[in-house]
Amino acid sequence: MLGRDKLGYAFAFGSVTAIHLLLLSRLMDWGTNLVNLCADLFFLCHGLIWSRRSKGFKWSIYLAGYLILFLLLVVYAGRSLLFPLLLILYAAVYRSPKLMGYLVIFILSILLLTPYWVQSLITFSLFYSVLLAVGGARGERFHLVMFALGFPLLCFILFPLLYLLFQSAPQTLAATLKRGDFRSALLTSLLTATITTLISLFFGVPLAYAMARMEFKGKRALESLLSIPILTPHTIVGIALLVMLGPKTPIGEFFRRTLGVSIAGSHLGVVAAQVYVSSPFLFFSAMNGFQSIDPKLERISRSLGASPLRTFFKVSLPLAAPSIFEGCVMTWSRALSEMGSLMVLAYHPFTISTFTYDVFTQYGLSEAQPVAILFLIICLWIFILLRWIREQPAAKAFIFSR
């Protein structure tokens, strides 16, 4: 029986090789023919492996996949060089339905959304991953329908950024990264955004705690006032700050005479604008964190002899720390990306946002693209790093127990 199997395998491999050497060599060049021969042999070899490992393996279904790939890629799309690559992937993942789903997304993205196939692959793979994670539980079906209805919004958010990331060559990005003006603008942004976050943290957390614990008439109106920076157009914010802090104003003259510095057109102006537009994110996130804490825990701490200050630092603050951390991330990110108010109050020194806009207005889109891409990559890596730190047990023990 074993000898018959070996003869069958030899006959199958020999037949495929003969077809390529005698017939297909007249239809395509030798290089393409050799690549397709290797792919076909790989496909046949894996078919034999799957048939021996699985009693339910059906050659008809396996070969039907080969035929579908051939019709789609060679006959319909004319992608003869892409066919062997996808055939090898198909043979490798045939026995894994989950991986086969990703392969189908890959093929459809290449065939139907060719200019945006990378973005389509990433976005729809994300949707498919959610489907796999949720599974087919009855209680989740309605949620999946709602997720599918909202998925176009996620596509709209991700597609432009994903498309931008692939618009410049690595050599162009490396040359842009070496520019002194780019590094200076990036350093200014990182420094001022960090200072802005620390200022917002110092003043925002006490205010958030007070607003979460106190009840008084007009509290909702006061909360609405604290959201004004989110609702106000940032160019108007810049004009308002310039009127109050600019040259020849009482505050501006005070800083000029006493400290010898000007707020407008300086790092102080950058920080002032960033604090104004980004601090509400930390405040509201911290307030939600404090509101989620049961006041009974604080009363128990007080009944055991702890002072209000000690109760705040040992009970309230550690429990609200995850929300405060999220607020810090949002505040830092918002400060880093601020531009509208800076265009009026402190166009110089350049932050990375104003620098990108300046390059765009002076030299056009082609010169601004690598700057924008580098800025986006840096922001994404920093955001991923902060999220990773947020999830580490050691970081939780260090940050949230303080």
ABEGO torsion letter per residue (X at the ends): XAAAAAAAAAAAAAAAAAAAAAAAAAABBAAAAAAAAAAAAAAAAAAAAAAAABAABBAAAAAAAAAAAAAAAAAAAGBAAAAAAAAAAAAAAAABAAAAAAAAAAAAAAAABAAAAAAAAAAAAAAAAAAAAAEABAAAAAAAAAAAAAAAAAAAAAAAAAAAAAABBAAAAAAAAABAAAAAAAAAAAAAAAAAAAAAAAAAAAAAAAAAABBBBGAAAAAAAAAAAAABBAAAAAAAAAAAABBGBAAAAAAAAAAGBBABGBAAAAAAAAAAAAAAAAAAAAAAAAAABBAAAAAAAAAAGBBAAAAAAAAAAAAAAAAAAAAAAAAAAAAAABAAAAAAABAOBBBAAAAAAAAAAAAEAAAAAAAAAAAAAAAAAAAAAAAAAAABAAAAAAAAAX
